[in-house]
Amino acid sequence: MAQNALLKATLQWYLDNGVDEILGEEPIDRTQMPVIEPVLAQKQPQSTVAPPLATAAMPQQSPADLMGAAEAMSKARELAQGCNSAEELKKAIADFDGLSIKKTAMNMVFCDGNPKAPIMLIGEAPGADEDRQGKPFVGVSGQLLDRILASIGLDRQEEDPLKSVYISNILNWRPPGNRTPSQSEIDISLPFIKRHIELIEPKILILLGGVSGKAILDRSESISRLRGTFHDFNGVQTIATYHPAYLLRTPAQKRAVWQDMLMINAKRKEMDILSE
Protein backbone atom coordinates (compact mmCIF):
# COMPACT_ATOMS: atom_id res chain seq x y z
CA MET A 1 0.00 0.00 0.00
CA ALA A 2 2.84 2.41 0.88
CA GLN A 3 4.52 1.65 -2.45
CA ASN A 4 1.30 2.41 -4.37
CA ALA A 5 0.88 5.70 -2.50
CA LEU A 6 4.47 6.67 -3.33
CA LEU A 7 3.95 5.90 -7.03
CA LYS A 8 0.70 7.87 -7.07
CA ALA A 9 2.36 10.86 -5.40
CA THR A 10 5.24 10.71 -7.87
CA LEU A 11 2.90 10.67 -10.87
CA GLN A 12 0.93 13.60 -9.42
CA TRP A 13 4.18 15.55 -8.96
CA TYR A 14 5.04 15.00 -12.63
CA LEU A 15 1.53 16.14 -13.71
CA ASP A 16 1.69 19.27 -11.52
CA ASN A 17 4.95 20.21 -13.20
CA GLY A 18 3.63 19.74 -16.74
CA VAL A 19 5.19 16.34 -17.44
CA ASP A 20 2.29 14.44 -18.98
CA GLU A 21 3.84 12.60 -21.92
CA ILE A 22 6.24 9.64 -22.02
CA LEU A 23 8.49 9.55 -25.04
CA GLY A 24 10.45 6.37 -24.30
CA GLU A 25 11.22 3.72 -21.72
CA GLU A 26 14.99 4.32 -21.68
CA PRO A 27 16.90 7.63 -21.38
CA ILE A 28 18.71 8.81 -24.53
CA ASP A 29 22.00 10.68 -24.51
CA ARG A 30 21.32 13.16 -27.31
CA THR A 31 24.81 14.71 -26.95
CA GLN A 32 26.54 11.51 -28.06
CA MET A 33 27.73 11.48 -31.66
CA PRO A 34 26.17 8.69 -33.72
CA VAL A 35 28.37 5.91 -34.95
CA ILE A 36 28.26 5.81 -38.74
CA GLU A 37 29.19 2.51 -40.29
CA PRO A 38 30.72 2.63 -43.78
CA VAL A 39 28.43 1.27 -46.43
CA LEU A 40 29.86 -0.31 -49.58
CA ALA A 41 27.69 0.21 -52.62
CA GLN A 42 26.63 -3.05 -54.17
CA LYS A 43 25.20 -3.41 -57.59
CA GLN A 44 21.76 -4.92 -57.34
CA PRO A 45 20.64 -7.32 -60.05
CA GLN A 46 17.88 -5.92 -62.18
CA SER A 47 14.56 -7.63 -62.04
CA THR A 48 11.88 -7.59 -64.65
CA VAL A 49 9.21 -8.54 -62.12
CA ALA A 50 7.63 -5.65 -60.19
CA PRO A 51 7.56 -6.24 -56.43
CA PRO A 52 4.12 -6.86 -54.95
CA LEU A 53 2.39 -3.95 -53.23
CA ALA A 54 2.68 -4.26 -49.46
CA THR A 55 -0.89 -3.27 -48.85
CA ALA A 56 -1.16 -5.37 -45.73
CA ALA A 57 1.64 -3.41 -44.05
CA MET A 58 0.20 0.04 -44.83
CA PRO A 59 -1.29 1.81 -41.77
CA GLN A 60 -5.02 2.18 -41.76
CA GLN A 61 -6.14 5.81 -42.15
CA SER A 62 -9.18 7.26 -40.48
CA PRO A 63 -11.58 9.67 -42.23
CA ALA A 64 -9.88 12.52 -40.32
CA ASP A 65 -6.50 11.57 -41.83
CA LEU A 66 -7.96 11.52 -45.31
CA MET A 67 -9.72 14.87 -44.90
CA GLY A 68 -7.57 17.64 -46.38
CA ALA A 69 -7.34 21.13 -44.90
CA ALA A 70 -9.60 22.68 -47.56
CA GLU A 71 -12.25 20.02 -47.05
CA ALA A 72 -11.98 20.34 -43.26
CA MET A 73 -12.44 24.14 -43.43
CA SER A 74 -15.46 23.74 -45.69
CA LYS A 75 -17.00 21.16 -43.35
CA ALA A 76 -16.27 23.35 -40.31
CA ARG A 77 -18.05 26.31 -41.92
CA GLU A 78 -21.04 24.14 -42.80
CA LEU A 79 -21.32 22.70 -39.29
CA ALA A 80 -20.80 26.04 -37.55
CA GLN A 81 -23.46 27.85 -39.56
CA GLY A 82 -25.92 25.07 -38.83
CA CYS A 83 -25.70 25.65 -35.07
CA ASN A 84 -28.34 27.84 -33.42
CA SER A 85 -27.13 27.60 -29.83
CA ALA A 86 -23.91 27.22 -27.89
CA GLU A 87 -24.88 23.67 -26.94
CA GLU A 88 -25.37 22.73 -30.59
CA LEU A 89 -22.00 24.26 -31.40
CA LYS A 90 -20.32 22.34 -28.59
CA LYS A 91 -21.71 19.06 -29.93
CA ALA A 92 -20.71 19.93 -33.51
CA ILE A 93 -17.11 20.58 -32.42
CA ALA A 94 -17.02 17.38 -30.40
CA ASP A 95 -18.21 15.34 -33.40
CA PHE A 96 -15.94 17.10 -35.93
CA ASP A 97 -13.00 14.95 -37.11
CA GLY A 98 -11.17 17.51 -39.22
CA LEU A 99 -8.45 18.25 -36.63
CA SER A 100 -5.85 15.58 -35.90
CA ILE A 101 -5.01 17.14 -32.49
CA LYS A 102 -8.37 15.86 -31.29
CA LYS A 103 -6.80 12.38 -31.14
CA THR A 104 -4.05 13.40 -28.70
CA ALA A 105 -6.17 15.60 -26.41
CA MET A 106 -7.81 14.30 -23.25
CA ASN A 107 -10.83 16.62 -23.22
CA MET A 108 -12.49 19.20 -25.41
CA VAL A 109 -12.19 22.70 -23.92
CA PHE A 110 -15.24 24.73 -24.90
CA CYS A 111 -15.96 27.56 -22.45
CA ASP A 112 -16.13 28.90 -18.91
CA GLY A 113 -17.87 31.80 -17.24
CA ASN A 114 -21.26 33.42 -17.69
CA PRO A 115 -22.73 33.14 -21.23
CA LYS A 116 -24.91 36.20 -20.51
CA ALA A 117 -21.89 38.39 -19.76
CA PRO A 118 -21.37 41.32 -22.17
CA ILE A 119 -17.61 40.64 -22.21
CA MET A 120 -16.11 37.64 -24.00
CA LEU A 121 -12.43 36.67 -23.84
CA ILE A 122 -10.74 34.47 -26.45
CA GLY A 123 -7.38 32.81 -25.96
CA GLU A 124 -5.20 30.68 -28.17
CA ALA A 125 -5.52 26.99 -27.24
CA PRO A 126 -5.80 24.83 -24.12
CA GLY A 127 -2.72 23.85 -22.12
CA ALA A 128 -2.09 20.76 -20.03
CA ASP A 129 -4.23 21.89 -17.06
CA GLU A 130 -7.06 22.98 -19.33
CA ASP A 131 -6.89 19.67 -21.21
CA ARG A 132 -7.25 17.72 -17.97
CA GLN A 133 -10.12 19.80 -16.58
CA GLY A 134 -11.92 20.62 -19.83
CA LYS A 135 -12.07 24.37 -19.06
CA PRO A 136 -10.09 27.32 -20.48
CA PHE A 137 -7.54 29.23 -18.38
CA VAL A 138 -7.45 27.09 -15.24
CA GLY A 139 -3.67 26.74 -14.93
CA VAL A 140 -1.11 29.26 -13.69
CA SER A 141 -1.81 31.68 -16.54
CA GLY A 142 -5.53 31.34 -15.80
CA GLN A 143 -4.93 32.32 -12.17
CA LEU A 144 -3.11 35.43 -13.36
CA LEU A 145 -5.98 36.19 -15.75
CA ASP A 146 -8.44 35.98 -12.86
CA ARG A 147 -6.37 38.51 -10.89
CA ILE A 148 -6.23 40.84 -13.91
CA LEU A 149 -10.01 40.66 -14.32
CA ALA A 150 -10.55 41.18 -10.59
CA SER A 151 -8.60 44.44 -10.83
CA ILE A 152 -11.53 45.92 -12.78
CA GLY A 153 -14.25 44.14 -10.84
CA LEU A 154 -14.80 41.13 -13.09
CA ASP A 155 -15.10 37.47 -12.06
CA ARG A 156 -15.89 34.53 -14.34
CA GLN A 157 -17.87 32.86 -11.51
CA GLU A 158 -20.06 35.92 -10.86
CA GLU A 159 -23.78 35.40 -11.50
CA ASP A 160 -24.38 39.07 -12.27
CA PRO A 161 -23.64 39.32 -16.02
CA LEU A 162 -22.30 42.86 -15.69
CA LYS A 163 -19.65 41.63 -13.24
CA SER A 164 -18.80 38.45 -15.11
CA VAL A 165 -17.06 37.33 -18.31
CA TYR A 166 -17.31 34.47 -20.78
CA ILE A 167 -14.12 32.69 -21.92
CA SER A 168 -13.21 30.45 -24.85
CA ASN A 169 -10.28 29.70 -27.20
CA ILE A 170 -9.52 29.68 -30.93
CA LEU A 171 -8.79 25.94 -30.67
CA ASN A 172 -10.88 23.64 -28.51
CA TRP A 173 -8.26 20.87 -28.36
CA ARG A 174 -4.78 21.00 -26.84
CA PRO A 175 -1.92 20.87 -29.39
CA PRO A 176 0.59 18.16 -28.38
CA GLY A 177 3.29 19.48 -26.07
CA ASN A 178 1.52 22.87 -25.81
CA ARG A 179 3.04 23.89 -29.13
CA THR A 180 1.76 26.93 -31.02
CA PRO A 181 -1.19 25.99 -33.27
CA SER A 182 -0.35 25.66 -36.94
CA GLN A 183 -1.95 28.06 -39.44
CA SER A 184 -3.97 25.17 -40.84
CA GLU A 185 -5.36 24.30 -37.39
CA ILE A 186 -6.27 27.95 -36.82
CA ASP A 187 -8.00 28.25 -40.21
CA ILE A 188 -10.03 25.10 -39.60
CA SER A 189 -11.06 26.27 -36.11
CA LEU A 190 -12.00 29.85 -37.08
CA PRO A 191 -15.55 29.08 -38.32
CA PHE A 192 -16.37 27.54 -34.93
CA ILE A 193 -15.05 30.38 -32.77
CA LYS A 194 -16.60 33.03 -35.03
CA ARG A 195 -19.96 31.30 -34.75
CA HIS A 196 -19.37 31.06 -31.00
CA ILE A 197 -19.01 34.85 -30.87
CA GLU A 198 -22.18 35.32 -32.93
CA LEU A 199 -24.17 33.07 -30.60
CA ILE A 200 -22.94 34.72 -27.37
CA GLU A 201 -23.37 38.27 -28.79
CA PRO A 202 -20.85 40.05 -26.55
CA LYS A 203 -20.64 43.83 -26.39
CA ILE A 204 -16.86 43.76 -25.85
CA LEU A 205 -14.40 41.18 -27.15
CA ILE A 206 -10.97 40.75 -25.51
CA LEU A 207 -8.41 38.81 -27.56
CA LEU A 208 -5.62 37.32 -25.47
CA GLY A 209 -2.30 37.01 -27.30
CA GLY A 210 -1.01 37.38 -30.82
CA VAL A 211 -2.52 34.16 -32.20
CA SER A 212 -6.01 35.15 -31.12
CA GLY A 213 -5.62 38.80 -32.09
CA LYS A 214 -4.30 38.16 -35.59
CA ALA A 215 -6.72 35.31 -36.33
CA ILE A 216 -9.93 37.04 -35.24
CA LEU A 217 -9.05 40.47 -36.63
CA ASP A 218 -7.45 38.98 -39.77
CA ARG A 219 -4.38 41.14 -39.31
CA SER A 220 -0.68 40.43 -39.69
CA GLU A 221 0.67 42.94 -37.14
CA SER A 222 2.24 41.82 -33.89
CA ILE A 223 0.26 41.90 -30.65
CA SER A 224 2.33 44.90 -29.51
CA ARG A 225 0.92 46.86 -32.47
CA LEU A 226 -2.63 45.49 -32.22
CA ARG A 227 -3.08 46.25 -28.53
CA GLY A 228 -3.80 49.65 -27.02
CA THR A 229 -6.80 50.49 -29.21
CA PHE A 230 -10.27 49.20 -30.00
CA HIS A 231 -11.03 47.47 -33.30
CA ASP A 232 -14.33 46.59 -34.90
CA PHE A 233 -15.13 42.91 -35.38
CA ASN A 234 -18.52 42.50 -37.05
CA GLY A 235 -19.90 45.37 -34.98
CA VAL A 236 -18.33 44.21 -31.69
CA GLN A 237 -15.90 46.50 -29.85
CA THR A 238 -12.71 44.42 -29.80
CA ILE A 239 -9.39 44.92 -28.06
CA ALA A 240 -6.28 42.72 -28.11
CA THR A 241 -3.87 42.44 -25.20
CA TYR A 242 -0.98 40.29 -24.05
CA HIS A 243 -1.64 36.67 -23.11
CA PRO A 244 -1.25 35.91 -19.37
CA ALA A 245 1.32 33.20 -20.19
CA TYR A 246 3.45 35.88 -21.88
CA LEU A 247 3.14 38.09 -18.79
CA LEU A 248 4.52 35.26 -16.64
CA ARG A 249 7.64 35.28 -18.83
CA THR A 250 7.74 39.07 -19.29
CA PRO A 251 6.37 40.74 -16.12
CA ALA A 252 7.38 44.21 -17.37
CA GLN A 253 4.44 44.11 -19.82
CA LYS A 254 1.90 43.96 -16.98
CA ARG A 255 1.85 47.77 -17.06
CA ALA A 256 0.65 47.66 -20.68
CA VAL A 257 -2.10 45.18 -19.79
CA TRP A 258 -3.22 47.42 -16.93
CA GLN A 259 -3.56 50.27 -19.45
CA ASP A 260 -5.67 47.97 -21.64
CA MET A 261 -7.87 47.10 -18.65
CA LEU A 262 -8.43 50.80 -17.94
CA MET A 263 -9.48 51.25 -21.57
CA ILE A 264 -11.90 48.34 -21.22
CA ASN A 265 -13.37 49.85 -18.06
CA ALA A 266 -13.84 53.19 -19.81
CA LYS A 267 -15.55 51.41 -22.71
CA ARG A 268 -17.84 49.58 -20.26
CA LYS A 269 -18.87 52.91 -18.78
CA GLU A 270 -19.39 54.43 -22.23
CA MET A 271 -21.60 51.48 -23.27
CA ASP A 272 -23.43 51.46 -19.94
CA ILE A 273 -22.40 47.91 -19.07
CA LEU A 274 -20.36 48.84 -15.99
CA SER A 275 -21.94 47.60 -12.76
CA GLU A 276 -21.80 50.06 -9.89
C-alpha positions in Angstrom: 0.0 0.0 0.0 2.8 2.4 0.9 4.5 1.6 -2.4 1.3 2.4 -4.4 0.9 5.7 -2.5 4.5 6.7 -3.3 4.0 5.9 -7.0 0.7 7.9 -7.1 2.4 10.9 -5.4 5.2 10.7 -7.9 2.9 10.7 -10.9 0.9 13.6 -9.4 4.2 15.5 -9.0 5.0 15.0 -12.6 1.5 16.1 -13.7 1.7 19.3 -11.5 5.0 20.2 -13.2 3.6 19.7 -16.7 5.2 16.3 -17.4 2.3 14.4 -19.0 3.8 12.6 -21.9 6.2 9.6 -22.0 8.5 9.6 -25.0 10.4 6.4 -24.3 11.2 3.7 -21.7 15.0 4.3 -21.7 16.9 7.6 -21.4 18.7 8.8 -24.5 22.0 10.7 -24.5 21.3 13.2 -27.3 24.8 14.7 -26.9 26.5 11.5 -28.1 27.7 11.5 -31.7 26.2 8.7 -33.7 28.4 5.9 -35.0 28.3 5.8 -38.7 29.2 2.5 -40.3 30.7 2.6 -43.8 28.4 1.3 -46.4 29.9 -0.3 -49.6 27.7 0.2 -52.6 26.6 -3.0 -54.2 25.2 -3.4 -57.6 21.8 -4.9 -57.3 20.6 -7.3 -60.1 17.9 -5.9 -62.2 14.6 -7.6 -62.0 11.9 -7.6 -64.7 9.2 -8.5 -62.1 7.6 -5.7 -60.2 7.6 -6.2 -56.4 4.1 -6.9 -54.9 2.4 -3.9 -53.2 2.7 -4.3 -49.5 -0.9 -3.3 -48.8 -1.2 -5.4 -45.7 1.6 -3.4 -44.0 0.2 0.0 -44.8 -1.3 1.8 -41.8 -5.0 2.2 -41.8 -6.1 5.8 -42.1 -9.2 7.3 -40.5 -11.6 9.7 -42.2 -9.9 12.5 -40.3 -6.5 11.6 -41.8 -8.0 11.5 -45.3 -9.7 14.9 -44.9 -7.6 17.6 -46.4 -7.3 21.1 -44.9 -9.6 22.7 -47.6 -12.3 20.0 -47.0 -12.0 20.3 -43.3 -12.4 24.1 -43.4 -15.5 23.7 -45.7 -17.0 21.2 -43.4 -16.3 23.3 -40.3 -18.1 26.3 -41.9 -21.0 24.1 -42.8 -21.3 22.7 -39.3 -20.8 26.0 -37.6 -23.5 27.9 -39.6 -25.9 25.1 -38.8 -25.7 25.7 -35.1 -28.3 27.8 -33.4 -27.1 27.6 -29.8 -23.9 27.2 -27.9 -24.9 23.7 -26.9 -25.4 22.7 -30.6 -22.0 24.3 -31.4 -20.3 22.3 -28.6 -21.7 19.1 -29.9 -20.7 19.9 -33.5 -17.1 20.6 -32.4 -17.0 17.4 -30.4 -18.2 15.3 -33.4 -15.9 17.1 -35.9 -13.0 14.9 -37.1 -11.2 17.5 -39.2 -8.5 18.2 -36.6 -5.8 15.6 -35.9 -5.0 17.1 -32.5 -8.4 15.9 -31.3 -6.8 12.4 -31.1 -4.1 13.4 -28.7 -6.2 15.6 -26.4 -7.8 14.3 -23.2 -10.8 16.6 -23.2 -12.5 19.2 -25.4 -12.2 22.7 -23.9 -15.2 24.7 -24.9 -16.0 27.6 -22.5 -16.1 28.9 -18.9 -17.9 31.8 -17.2 -21.3 33.4 -17.7 -22.7 33.1 -21.2 -24.9 36.2 -20.5 -21.9 38.4 -19.8 -21.4 41.3 -22.2 -17.6 40.6 -22.2 -16.1 37.6 -24.0 -12.4 36.7 -23.8 -10.7 34.5 -26.4 -7.4 32.8 -26.0 -5.2 30.7 -28.2 -5.5 27.0 -27.2 -5.8 24.8 -24.1 -2.7 23.9 -22.1 -2.1 20.8 -20.0 -4.2 21.9 -17.1 -7.1 23.0 -19.3 -6.9 19.7 -21.2 -7.2 17.7 -18.0 -10.1 19.8 -16.6 -11.9 20.6 -19.8 -12.1 24.4 -19.1 -10.1 27.3 -20.5 -7.5 29.2 -18.4 -7.5 27.1 -15.2 -3.7 26.7 -14.9 -1.1 29.3 -13.7 -1.8 31.7 -16.5 -5.5 31.3 -15.8 -4.9 32.3 -12.2 -3.1 35.4 -13.4 -6.0 36.2 -15.8 -8.4 36.0 -12.9 -6.4 38.5 -10.9 -6.2 40.8 -13.9 -10.0 40.7 -14.3 -10.6 41.2 -10.6 -8.6 44.4 -10.8 -11.5 45.9 -12.8 -14.3 44.1 -10.8 -14.8 41.1 -13.1 -15.1 37.5 -12.1 -15.9 34.5 -14.3 -17.9 32.9 -11.5 -20.1 35.9 -10.9 -23.8 35.4 -11.5 -24.4 39.1 -12.3 -23.6 39.3 -16.0 -22.3 42.9 -15.7 -19.7 41.6 -13.2 -18.8 38.4 -15.1 -17.1 37.3 -18.3 -17.3 34.5 -20.8 -14.1 32.7 -21.9 -13.2 30.5 -24.8 -10.3 29.7 -27.2 -9.5 29.7 -30.9 -8.8 25.9 -30.7 -10.9 23.6 -28.5 -8.3 20.9 -28.4 -4.8 21.0 -26.8 -1.9 20.9 -29.4 0.6 18.2 -28.4 3.3 19.5 -26.1 1.5 22.9 -25.8 3.0 23.9 -29.1 1.8 26.9 -31.0 -1.2 26.0 -33.3 -0.4 25.7 -36.9 -1.9 28.1 -39.4 -4.0 25.2 -40.8 -5.4 24.3 -37.4 -6.3 28.0 -36.8 -8.0 28.3 -40.2 -10.0 25.1 -39.6 -11.1 26.3 -36.1 -12.0 29.8 -37.1 -15.5 29.1 -38.3 -16.4 27.5 -34.9 -15.0 30.4 -32.8 -16.6 33.0 -35.0 -20.0 31.3 -34.8 -19.4 31.1 -31.0 -19.0 34.8 -30.9 -22.2 35.3 -32.9 -24.2 33.1 -30.6 -22.9 34.7 -27.4 -23.4 38.3 -28.8 -20.8 40.0 -26.5 -20.6 43.8 -26.4 -16.9 43.8 -25.8 -14.4 41.2 -27.1 -11.0 40.7 -25.5 -8.4 38.8 -27.6 -5.6 37.3 -25.5 -2.3 37.0 -27.3 -1.0 37.4 -30.8 -2.5 34.2 -32.2 -6.0 35.1 -31.1 -5.6 38.8 -32.1 -4.3 38.2 -35.6 -6.7 35.3 -36.3 -9.9 37.0 -35.2 -9.0 40.5 -36.6 -7.5 39.0 -39.8 -4.4 41.1 -39.3 -0.7 40.4 -39.7 0.7 42.9 -37.1 2.2 41.8 -33.9 0.3 41.9 -30.6 2.3 44.9 -29.5 0.9 46.9 -32.5 -2.6 45.5 -32.2 -3.1 46.3 -28.5 -3.8 49.7 -27.0 -6.8 50.5 -29.2 -10.3 49.2 -30.0 -11.0 47.5 -33.3 -14.3 46.6 -34.9 -15.1 42.9 -35.4 -18.5 42.5 -37.0 -19.9 45.4 -35.0 -18.3 44.2 -31.7 -15.9 46.5 -29.9 -12.7 44.4 -29.8 -9.4 44.9 -28.1 -6.3 42.7 -28.1 -3.9 42.4 -25.2 -1.0 40.3 -24.0 -1.6 36.7 -23.1 -1.3 35.9 -19.4 1.3 33.2 -20.2 3.4 35.9 -21.9 3.1 38.1 -18.8 4.5 35.3 -16.6 7.6 35.3 -18.8 7.7 39.1 -19.3 6.4 40.7 -16.1 7.4 44.2 -17.4 4.4 44.1 -19.8 1.9 44.0 -17.0 1.9 47.8 -17.1 0.7 47.7 -20.7 -2.1 45.2 -19.8 -3.2 47.4 -16.9 -3.6 50.3 -19.4 -5.7 48.0 -21.6 -7.9 47.1 -18.7 -8.4 50.8 -17.9 -9.5 51.2 -21.6 -11.9 48.3 -21.2 -13.4 49.8 -18.1 -13.8 53.2 -19.8 -15.6 51.4 -22.7 -17.8 49.6 -20.3 -18.9 52.9 -18.8 -19.4 54.4 -22.2 -21.6 51.5 -23.3 -23.4 51.5 -19.9 -22.4 47.9 -19.1 -20.4 48.8 -16.0 -21.9 47.6 -12.8 -21.8 50.1 -9.9 
